[in-house]
Amino acid sequence: MTKNEEYGKKAHELIPAGAHTYSRTDEVFPGNAPRVIDHSKGVYAWDVDGNKYLDYAMACRSVTIGYDYERISDAAIAQIRNGNTAAKASKVEVDAAETLCDLIPWVDMVKFAKNGSTVTSAATKLARAYTGKKYIARCREHSFFSYDDWFIGDTVMDAGIPEEIKKLTLQFSFNDIGSVKALFEKYKGQIAALIMEPAESEEPKDGFLQKVRELCTEYGVVYILDEMITGFRWDLLGACKYYGVEPDLVTYGKGMANGFSVAALGGKREIMELGGLIPGKERVFLISTTHGAEMSSLGAFIETVKVYKELNVTEHIWKIGKELTDGLAAVAKDAGLEEYFYIQGAPCSPNFIVCNKNKQPSLEHRTVFCQEMLRQGILMTYLSIAYEHGEAEVSRTLEAARRAMKVYADSLHSDASKFIEGNVIKPVFRKYN
């Protein structure tokens, strides 16, 4: 038994699903993917058997510079030496809050936490407290907002969520301002908040974000933009800056501390201060977590912002992302597969689509392509570009893609399952295992 098999077996015996994030479980990777990672550095990862991989998953998109970037690791370690936590608010806690509020013009106050679900759920709670309304409108095309009931109850994985809670979340469509207007009219005076990402695999069109801003103001709905992925990737100030829109509340997480556990809820003072200690105001139990302001992670966040500014990190991510996606498109075209393999989304956070012979997206054929990339040491189930991805990594990836494209082409003219070793990649959100 290899160490991968040994640790993979232990993981499933001891941890439900074998990992602490569903997007890290075996089922969302091809069968030849490593079961357990031992360590990572830069944009490379080594499994427990010592196999090395060029990594494009980058810890669920949370590492935007590189694993164990020395300056950031040292900043975190320095805060560990300060005690890592305290009996009262720590100095670095205040410094980190000042860093974020000074950085983002539409953030007057901030609450830190350890994960994105905590802050998105806190945002919906604040919106309900601020407006006195109960419904939450969320974008149906955006795949994940929180593991809490208000969102999970509105997905196919709704086991364990009471029907009463499921009914309180409504859906609208991205880039369809008519669907937003219709929802606001149907539930007029009852919607507390609208939440979506500024962009996912599809970018906003025809001023969609600005039009939603106007409708939220008109109908008295709190406008929440979830920048968990877009923040610190589209721009240092996030996709709100990039697309020119100001929300009432905004959430950040992945990328803001280069893989260290930090998430943030920020926004307008008049809403955020409901979670404070204003005399005579009804108390809102916003976020109260023992480790939410862990000093090491906040030290990493402050240093990450400095690195971003000094090295123009987002500019590099856009540049390398465009080189990589243009290259992949050219490889597909050279193979005569440009209608079957193509790229969606912004170059800083692209998504590659792999289709079947009917030109429909196919998980089986995606598995074939990703499996062949892994065979050449490229962990690329999706594309998350980091600062330490450079020209050498792009060249290596494109060369591997040329070989993988040949196998994928063969699978289009045959039974794809014959090319797959192990499981077919599965989506996280489905009703049954």
ZAMARGU-4260 file (C-alpha; in steps of 0.2 Angstrom, whole numbers, plus 5000, padded with zeros to 4 digits):
<rodrens>
0) 5000/5000/5000 | 5007/5017/4995 | 5006/5031/5008 | 4993/5039/4997 | 4982/5024/4999
5) 4985/5023/5017 | 4982/5041/5021 | 4967/5042/5009 | 4959/5027/5018 | 4962/5035/5035
10) 4955/5051/5029 | 4938/5043/5025 | 4938/5033/5041 | 4941/5048/5052 | 4933/5063/5042
15) 4916/5063/5034 | 4920/5064/5015 | 4938/5062/5018 | 4942/5081/5019 | 4935/5097/5027
20) 4930/5105/5011 | 4919/5096/4999 | 4929/5104/4984 | 4944/5095/4991 | 4936/5077/4991
25) 4942/5063/4980 | 4926/5064/4970 | 4929/5081/4962 | 4946/5075/4956 | 4951/5061/4943
30) 4955/5044/4950 | 4974/5047/4947 | 4974/5063/4958 | 4984/5063/4974 | 4974/5058/4989
35) 4983/5068/5002 | 4995/5082/5001 | 5011/5082/5012 | 5017/5100/5009 | 5017/5114/4996
40) 5029/5128/4991 | 5027/5142/4978 | 5015/5135/4965 | 5020/5117/4968 | 5013/5103/4979
45) 5020/5086/4985 | 5009/5071/4990 | 5013/5060/5004 | 5023/5048/4992 | 5034/5062/4986
50) 5026/5065/4969 | 5027/5083/4964 | 5013/5093/4955 | 5012/5110/4947 | 4996/5116/4956
55) 4982/5126/4948 | 4970/5123/4962 | 4980/5133/4975 | 4970/5128/4990 | 4953/5132/4983
60) 4959/5148/4976 | 4964/5155/4993 | 4983/5156/4989 | 4985/5170/4977 | 5004/5174/4979
65) 5012/5157/4982 | 5012/5144/4996 | 5024/5148/5011 | 5029/5165/5003 | 5043/5169/5015
70) 5038/5187/5020 | 5020/5182/5024 | 5024/5167/5033 | 5037/5177/5044 | 5024/5190/5048
75) 5012/5176/5054 | 5026/5168/5064 | 5030/5185/5072 | 5012/5186/5078 | 5012/5168/5085
80) 5027/5174/5095 | 5016/5188/5102 | 5004/5175/5109 | 4993/5172/5094 | 4978/5177/5104
85) 4973/5188/5118 | 4961/5191/5132 | 4956/5208/5124 | 4957/5215/5106 | 4975/5214/5100
90) 4985/5227/5093 | 4986/5218/5076 | 4967/5216/5076 | 4965/5235/5076 | 4979/5237/5064
95) 4971/5224/5052 | 4954/5233/5053 | 4963/5249/5049 | 4972/5242/5035 | 4956/5235/5027
100) 4945/5251/5030 | 4959/5262/5024 | 4961/5251/5008 | 4942/5249/5003 | 4932/5266/5002
105) 4915/5257/5004 | 4921/5248/5020 | 4918/5259/5036 | 4919/5245/5048 | 4924/5227/5048
110) 4922/5211/5057 | 4935/5197/5054 | 4931/5178/5055 | 4940/5162/5050 | 4929/5157/5035
115) 4918/5164/5021 | 4902/5156/5027 | 4903/5165/5043 | 4904/5182/5036 | 4891/5180/5022
120) 4878/5173/5035 | 4882/5188/5046 | 4879/5199/5031 | 4861/5192/5029 | 4858/5194/5048
125) 4863/5212/5048 | 4852/5215/5033 | 4837/5208/5041 | 4841/5217/5057 | 4843/5234/5048
130) 4827/5232/5037 | 4816/5222/5048 | 4812/5211/5032 | 4814/5192/5031 | 4818/5186/5013
135) 4835/5185/5005 | 4837/5186/4986 | 4852/5176/4979 | 4859/5173/4962 | 4855/5156/4956
140) 4870/5155/4944 | 4883/5158/4958 | 4888/5141/4965 | 4891/5144/4984 | 4888/5157/4997
145) 4888/5148/5014 | 4886/5131/5022 | 4872/5139/5033 | 4854/5135/5032 | 4849/5151/5022
150) 4859/5146/5007 | 4860/5127/5008 | 4842/5125/5010 | 4840/5133/4993 | 4851/5120/4985
155) 4848/5101/4980 | 4858/5096/4996 | 4845/5103/5007 | 4844/5088/5019 | 4842/5093/5037
160) 4835/5111/5033 | 4817/5115/5039 | 4805/5119/5025 | 4801/5135/5034 | 4819/5141/5032
165) 4820/5135/5014 | 4806/5147/5009 | 4815/5162/5015 | 4828/5162/5001 | 4823/5168/4983
170) 4832/5167/4967 | 4836/5179/4952 | 4847/5177/4937 | 4864/5185/4934 | 4864/5198/4920
175) 4845/5198/4919 | 4839/5214/4927 | 4821/5210/4923 | 4822/5195/4935 | 4828/5206/4949
180) 4814/5219/4946 | 4801/5205/4945 | 4807/5198/4961 | 4807/5215/4970 | 4789/5218/4964
185) 4783/5201/4969 | 4790/5202/4986 | 4789/5221/4988 | 4793/5227/5005 | 4798/5210/5011
190) 4816/5207/5004 | 4830/5211/5016 | 4845/5208/5005 | 4851/5204/4988 | 4868/5194/4987
195) 4878/5189/4973 | 4896/5189/4967 | 4902/5203/4956 | 4907/5190/4943 | 4910/5171/4942
200) 4912/5162/4926 | 4902/5175/4918 | 4906/5194/4919 | 4893/5207/4921 | 4885/5215/4905
205) 4877/5231/4901 | 4879/5239/4918 | 4870/5225/4927 | 4879/5228/4944 | 4875/5246/4943
210) 4857/5243/4938 | 4855/5231/4953 | 4863/5245/4964 | 4849/5257/4958 | 4835/5244/4961
215) 4841/5240/4979 | 4841/5258/4983 | 4824/5261/4976 | 4816/5246/4985 | 4826/5247/5001
220) 4835/5231/4999 | 4853/5229/5007 | 4865/5226/4992 | 4878/5213/4997 | 4892/5208/4985
225) 4902/5192/4990 | 4920/5195/4985 | 4926/5179/4992 | 4934/5174/4976 | 4935/5191/4966
230) 4942/5201/4980 | 4961/5202/4980 | 4961/5194/4962 | 4952/5206/4950 | 4960/5221/4959
235) 4968/5224/4976 | 4951/5233/4980 | 4941/5219/4972 | 4929/5217/4958 | 4919/5231/4965
240) 4933/5243/4960 | 4936/5234/4944 | 4918/5236/4938 | 4914/5252/4947 | 4900/5248/4959
245) 4898/5251/4978 | 4889/5239/4989 | 4881/5241/5006 | 4890/5226/5013 | 4904/5216/5006
250) 4913/5200/5010 | 4931/5194/5007 | 4941/5179/5011 | 4951/5169/4998 | 4967/5177/4994
255) 4966/5191/5007 | 4980/5182/5017 | 4988/5171/5005 | 4980/5155/5012 | 4980/5160/5030
260) 4962/5159/5038 | 4955/5176/5037 | 4937/5181/5031 | 4930/5198/5032 | 4913/5207/5032
265) 4913/5225/5029 | 4902/5239/5024 | 4893/5255/5028 | 4894/5261/5046 | 4875/5263/5048
270) 4873/5245/5045 | 4889/5237/5053 | 4887/5247/5069 | 4871/5237/5073 | 4883/5223/5079
275) 4891/5236/5091 | 4887/5243/5108 | 4877/5259/5104 | 4867/5264/5120 | 4848/5261/5118
280) 4850/5251/5102 | 4843/5233/5101 | 4858/5221/5102 | 4862/5211/5086 | 4873/5196/5090
285) 4883/5198/5074 | 4899/5187/5074 | 4907/5182/5090 | 4921/5169/5088 | 4936/5165/5099
290) 4948/5163/5085 | 4940/5175/5073 | 4954/5188/5076 | 4968/5176/5077 | 4984/5186/5077
295) 4995/5175/5065 | 4982/5176/5051 | 4979/5195/5053 | 4998/5198/5053 | 4998/5188/5037
300) 4984/5198/5030 | 4993/5215/5033 | 5009/5208/5025 | 4999/5201/5010 | 4992/5219/5006
305) 5010/5226/5007 | 5016/5212/4995 | 5001/5216/4983 | 5006/5234/4982 | 5024/5232/4980
310) 5024/5218/4967 | 5008/5223/4957 | 5001/5205/4961 | 4984/5207/4952 | 4992/5214/4936
315) 5003/5199/4935 | 4988/5187/4938 | 4979/5195/4924 | 4994/5194/4913 | 4998/5176/4916
320) 4980/5171/4916 | 4978/5179/4898 | 4994/5170/4892 | 4988/5153/4899 | 4971/5155/4892
325) 4976/5161/4875 | 4988/5147/4874 | 4975/5134/4879 | 4963/5141/4866 | 4977/5140/4853
330) 4981/5122/4858 | 4963/5117/4856 | 4962/5126/4839 | 4978/5117/4833 | 4969/5101/4837
335) 4953/5106/4829 | 4944/5106/4845 | 4940/5124/4848 | 4921/5121/4848 | 4923/5107/4861
340) 4936/5114/4872 | 4935/5133/4876 | 4938/5146/4890 | 4925/5156/4900 | 4927/5170/4912
345) 4940/5184/4916 | 4958/5179/4912 | 4962/5182/4931 | 4950/5168/4936 | 4946/5158/4920
350) 4936/5142/4918 | 4939/5129/4904 | 4924/5120/4897 | 4927/5102/4890 | 4912/5095/4879
355) 4906/5079/4872 | 4904/5075/4854 | 4887/5085/4854 | 4897/5100/4860 | 4888/5100/4877
360) 4899/5102/4893 | 4904/5084/4899 | 4911/5079/4916 | 4917/5062/4908 | 4927/5071/4895
365) 4933/5084/4908 | 4939/5069/4918 | 4949/5062/4903 | 4957/5079/4900 | 4961/5082/4919
370) 4967/5064/4921 | 4980/5066/4907 | 4986/5083/4914 | 4989/5074/4931 | 4998/5060/4922
375) 5011/5074/4917 | 5011/5081/4935 | 4999/5095/4932 | 4985/5097/4945 | 4972/5107/4935
380) 4954/5103/4939 | 4951/5121/4937 | 4962/5137/4935 | 4967/5147/4949 | 4982/5159/4944
385) 4994/5165/4958 | 5008/5177/4957 | 5022/5163/4957 | 5014/5156/4941 | 5026/5162/4928
390) 5032/5159/4910 | 5040/5143/4914 | 5024/5136/4922 | 5014/5142/4907 | 5025/5134/4894
395) 5025/5117/4904 | 5006/5118/4905 | 5003/5121/4887 | 5015/5107/4882 | 5006/5095/4893
400) 4989/5101/4886 | 4995/5097/4869 | 4997/5079/4874 | 4981/5078/4884 | 4971/5086/4870
405) 4976/5071/4859 | 4969/5058/4872 | 4953/5069/4874 | 4951/5070/4855 | 4951/5051/4855
410) 4939/5050/4868 | 4927/5061/4858 | 4926/5047/4845 | 4924/5033/4857 | 4916/5028/4874
415) 4924/5041/4886 | 4923/5029/4900 | 4936/5017/4892 | 4948/5031/4894 | 4945/5035/4913
420) 4955/5027/4927 | 4944/5027/4943 | 4930/5039/4946 | 4922/5052/4935 | 4923/5070/4942
425) 4907/5074/4951 | 4899/5091/4955 | 4898/5095/4974 | 4880/5100/4973 | 4869/5084/4970
430) 4855/5076/4979 | 4863/5059/4982 | 4881/5052/4984
</rodrens>
